[in-house]
């Protein structure tokens, strides 16, 4: 239940920024298209150009080489939105990122450790429990490492520190927490589940109160930077048309 609460919170945190990012990318593309259409309409007679409107110069002066490119912010937001959409659509990407992203990785470790503790308490051997978890994490880096753990158990390695040695997915603290319980591996996995559940909750709070507002502020600044030349053109438009 605790693991499910953490996962629900993490997924909820990702929904809002994904919606904002997608809408910001669409709005940015709309601004770029609108700016291009207005510029082409004003330049139909060959006298008005984008550079002259943005810079405030007379409409008979040539295009300014420093005219801003409105498609750069749109391209940046699209480059951020497309991977986010791919992650939302492709389950394989989501499963892989669960073991890479902060907070999600800690939640995955807590979920796996709690599952191991339940299986071991129910009477499963370490090799049997690892085999089941390997199938659950099939196709991920964690699944491959769990397969190596199971192979080492089959070789006769008794100590958990020897079974989990040299891994990259499971951090040293995770191995230390489990191995510190000695022969009672169920208690060790349970302790690891508690520790990483607390770390996942803490990092989800960091995402909520720090990373999320910072990302939204960044998106807002990108949109404002794109709207600035359009607003400047609209400001100078009555003056230029009245000449």
Secondary structure, 3 states (H helix, E strand, C coil): CHHHHHHHHHHHHHHHHHHHHHHHHHHHHHHHHHHHHHHHHHCCCCCCCHHHHHHCCCCCCCCCCCCCCCHHHHHHHHHHHHHHHHHHHCHHHHHHHCCCCCCHHHHHHHHHHHHHHHHHHCCCCHHHHHHHHHHHCCCCHHHHHHHHHHHHHHHCCCCHHHHCCCCCCCCHHHHHHHHCCCCCHHHHHHHHHHHHHHHHHHHHHHHHHHHHHHHHHHHHHHHHHHHHHHHHHHHHHHHHHHC
